[in-house]
Amino acid sequence: MRLPYLAFSPYARKSLVCAHELGLDRELEVVSVETSPIRSSPEVNRANPLGKVPALLRDSGPDLFDSAVICEYFNSLVVGATLFPPTGEERWRSLRMHALADGLCDAAIAIRRERSRPPALRWPDWEQAHLRKLHQAYDLLESESLLQDEPVEIGQIALATALSWIEFRAAGDDFRRGRPCLTSWYDSFRRRPSMLAAAVAGA
């Protein structure tokens, strides 16, 4: 399997962390690419017509794209793997956190892109709307006692990689401020071997 990989993508890193958690990293050829919404990589475009990473080039079957699909595919390759709980409230809790984490990434990326525009083209209300989403998500995570270290599931991996990218890029306000539970959980989870193996230099 071949994974075109952009080191600074939280979605790509999520996929690689899942591979490490499942012991699939030795079966995966990780290939660094340079791609962006404006100048997308030809290899990425061939695998994913949307031009986004991650994309997974398989030895048989069509290429896969979108981190949620790739992570679930990895999970399906390992007998007994439970990164995606199969049934019941555990499944819905994990998928809910996964959705929340991906939404955090989407909002933080929107803020970063808005701030990179020439001043005359910025839309302050748009930035504030996405900052509000970040704050609301952080407060929900702090208050609901959703955070746990074990067993490791897709929701935790998605959240940790999202927070790592947000902190690295300083996209929005500091999620640590006034949120001791979220901070403690993140500082513990980011030290997992899988997170360190898939770390971005300086992150």
Secondary structure as the mmCIF struct_conf table of DSSP 4:
data_model
#
loop_
_struct_conf.conf_type_id
_struct_conf.id
_struct_conf.beg_label_comp_id
_struct_conf.beg_label_asym_id
_struct_conf.beg_label_seq_id
_struct_conf.end_label_comp_id
_struct_conf.end_label_asym_id
_struct_conf.end_label_seq_id
STRN STRN1 ARG A 2 TYR A 5
TURN_TY1_P TURN_TY1_P1 ALA A 7 PHE A 8
HELX_RH_AL_P HELX_RH_AL_P1 PRO A 10 GLU A 21
TURN_TY1_P TURN_TY1_P2 LEU A 22 GLY A 23
HELX_RH_3T_P HELX_RH_3T_P1 ASP A 25 GLU A 27
STRN STRN2 GLU A 29 SER A 32
BEND BEND1 PRO A 37 ARG A 39
HELX_RH_AL_P HELX_RH_AL_P2 PRO A 42 ALA A 47
TURN_TY1_P TURN_TY1_P3 PRO A 49 LEU A 50
BEND BEND2 VAL A 53 VAL A 53
STRN STRN3 ALA A 55 LEU A 56
STRN STRN4 LEU A 57 LEU A 57
BEND BEND3 ASP A 59 GLY A 61
STRN STRN5 LEU A 64 PHE A 65
BEND BEND4 ASP A 66 ASP A 66
HELX_RH_AL_P HELX_RH_AL_P3 SER A 67 SER A 76
TURN_TY1_P TURN_TY1_P4 LEU A 77 LEU A 77
BEND BEND5 VAL A 78 VAL A 78
TURN_TY1_P TURN_TY1_P5 VAL A 79 GLY A 80
BEND BEND6 LEU A 83 PHE A 84
BEND BEND7 THR A 87 THR A 87
HELX_RH_AL_P HELX_RH_AL_P4 GLY A 88 SER A 116
BEND BEND8 ARG A 117 ARG A 117
HELX_RH_3T_P HELX_RH_3T_P2 PRO A 119 LEU A 121
HELX_RH_AL_P HELX_RH_AL_P5 PRO A 124 SER A 143
TURN_TY1_P TURN_TY1_P6 GLU A 144 SER A 145
BEND BEND9 ASP A 149 PRO A 151
HELX_RH_AL_P HELX_RH_AL_P6 ILE A 154 ARG A 169
TURN_TY1_P TURN_TY1_P7 ALA A 170 ALA A 170
BEND BEND10 GLY A 172 ASP A 173
TURN_TY1_P TURN_TY1_P8 PHE A 175 GLY A 178
HELX_RH_AL_P HELX_RH_AL_P7 PRO A 180 PHE A 189
TURN_TY1_P TURN_TY1_P9 ARG A 190 ARG A 191
BEND BEND11 ARG A 192 ARG A 192
HELX_RH_AL_P HELX_RH_AL_P8 PRO A 193 ALA A 197
TURN_TY1_P TURN_TY1_P10 ALA A 198 ALA A 198
HELX_LH_PP_P HELX_LH_PP_P1 ALA A 199 VAL A 200
TURN_TY1_P TURN_TY1_P11 ALA A 201 GLY A 202
#
